[in-house]
Amino acid sequence: MALNRPRDKPSAFPTFITLSFHNPLLFILCFILWLFTLLFLFSSPPPLPPENSQCPPDIAPFFIVPIPPRFNSDLLRRCRSLNPYTDMCPHVANAGLGRLISPSWHATHQFLAELIFLAAASRHPCRTHDSSASSLFLLPFYAGLYASSQFSQPNLTLRDSLALDFASLLPLLPSWPRRHGRDHFLVLGRTSWDFMRSPASSDDFGANPLLLLPAVQNLSVLTVERHPWQGRHQFGIPYPSYFHPSAADELAAWQAEVLASHRTHLFAFVGGARPPELEKAAARAEILRQCGASRRCLQVLCRPGSAADSCYEPDRVLSVLRRANFCMQPPGDSFTRRSVFDAVLAGCVPVFFSEHTAYTQYGWYEPAHPEEWSVLLEPDRWGRIEEELDRIPRPVLDRMRARVVEMIPRVTYAHPNASRGQLGFRDAVDVALAGLTKTVRSAGPEA
């Protein structure tokens, strides 16, 4: 049997060196060239500049307090029962971002800021694992998910049980005595009204009394809607929209695209009617009437429970908002609505019908002067929306839109897995942490 001849072992020296022995000068030049080639191919690349992942000075080090899993991960395990109307399993996926639509875009549920915030905080450069080095303490209770899971529970003892359990836990935390909870904070993905059921109230819309419990009174509460009159320790944070970029170039590309959008209509409305007996229904009724009668208005009519409801289709919603100059933002079931942040994301100037839809809510996120980025229509102007908006000169509108687009980074929740050092902008989580830091530091030294 014939054996395969082994291949010749390659020389340790390149061929050009062998050929150059007869010419010493050529040999030296070739050797130098060969040496530089080796250095280029096989040496370690120059080190990249260090990632700027240090905690900025205006954000205090914070500690995520370990609490029993019944307040967080156990709730996620029964995601199908977290809402009486919706299977929440697809929505709590991807750290609360929900179903992936395309890179950086998710079908994010409006009430999941608490999940997204905690996921981002877990990887934040200001997080410390040393509680003694912390100035802020984050309590990872998914209270909004718990509240929605109990909306249809008629037994108040059962409905309130986990809220009471949480309140009883607080004084037992090792971090609590230092400032009696004044340096602790809680993030709620639902409105404060869902946690302020008063014993004296005859109205029962499924809420629990969490924010009225004595043990909770010192907490700072981040919520998508603060109580305008009783929310002394409540701070508004944005509803999550659909865009969750991981880098500044993604954000800048979207901002440029939005600014270049062709606006074909004067105004738009994404929403539905409310029962006429509700106090907040009047503005919506006027909007629907006038929008339906005008060729200059686009609308996406919401029909909860209907297969034809397009209000939860991100592409449909943003397509409409990007084609309008102004976007109507009336109160709904409560003062605030996620559509405000969808409008900002689309570069559409919000039109408000109550100051409590934004101006008394999101002070950390808005420009100091509301007229720079929005329009407020008082009740005596509701009957002539198109006429009122037509009065705004084009240069003023362009400046307002530019201001709205400038707001996009601050009201956007970046992808929780994004590296903060490489993100290149401050998102909604950073802004909230900076705001909390200022609040706690201004309160003075530790008690």
Stockholm file with secondary structure:
# STOCKHOLM 1.0

chainA/1-447         MALNRPRDKPSAFPTFITLSFHNPLLFILCFILWLFTLLFLFSSPPPLPPENSQCPPDIAPFFIVPIPPRFNSDLLRRCRSLNPYTDMCPHVANAGLGRLISPSWHATHQFLAELIFLAAASRHPCRTHDSSASSLFLLPFYAGLYASSQFSQPNLTLRDSLALDFASLLPLLPSWPRRHGRDHFLVLGRTSWDFMRSPASSDDFGANPLLLLPAVQNLSVLTVERHPWQGRHQFGIPYPSYFHPSAADELAAWQAEVLASHRTHLFAFVGGARPPELEKAAARAEILRQCGASRRCLQVLCRPGSAADSCYEPDRVLSVLRRANFCMQPPGDSFTRRSVFDAVLAGCVPVFFSEHTAYTQYGWYEPAHPEEWSVLLEPDRWGRIEEELDRIPRPVLDRMRARVVEMIPRVTYAHPNASRGQLGFRDAVDVALAGLTKTVRSAGPEA
#=GR chainA/1-447 SS CCCCCCCCCCCSSCHHHHHTTTCHHHHHHHHHHHHHHHHHHHSCCCCCCCCCCSCCTTSCCEEECCCCGGGTHHHHHTGGGSCSSSCCHHHHTGGGTCEEEETTEEECCTTCHHHHHHHHHHTCTTBCSCGGGCSEEEECCCHHHHHHHTTTCCCHHHHHHHHHHHHHHGGGSTTSTTTTTTTEEEEESSCGGGGCCCTTCCCCSSCCCGGGSGGGTTSEEEESSCCTTTCTTEEECCCCCSBCCSSHHHHHHHHHHHHTCCCCEEEEEEECCCCTTSTTHHHHHHHHHHHHHCTTEEEEECCTTCTTCCTTCHHHHHHHHTTEEEEEECCCSSSCCTHHHHHHHTTCEEEESSGGGTTTTCTTTSCSSGGGTCEECCGGGGGGHHHHHHTSCHHHHHHHHHHHHHHHHHHCCCCTTSCHHHHCSCCHHHHHHHHHHHHHHHTCSCC
#=GC SS_cons         CCCCCCCCCCCSSCHHHHHTTTCHHHHHHHHHHHHHHHHHHHSCCCCCCCCCCSCCTTSCCEEECCCCGGGTHHHHHTGGGSCSSSCCHHHHTGGGTCEEEETTEEECCTTCHHHHHHHHHHTCTTBCSCGGGCSEEEECCCHHHHHHHTTTCCCHHHHHHHHHHHHHHGGGSTTSTTTTTTTEEEEESSCGGGGCCCTTCCCCSSCCCGGGSGGGTTSEEEESSCCTTTCTTEEECCCCCSBCCSSHHHHHHHHHHHHTCCCCEEEEEEECCCCTTSTTHHHHHHHHHHHHHCTTEEEEECCTTCTTCCTTCHHHHHHHHTTEEEEEECCCSSSCCTHHHHHHHTTCEEEESSGGGTTTTCTTTSCSSGGGTCEECCGGGGGGHHHHHHTSCHHHHHHHHHHHHHHHHHHCCCCTTSCHHHHCSCCHHHHHHHHHHHHHHHTCSCC
//
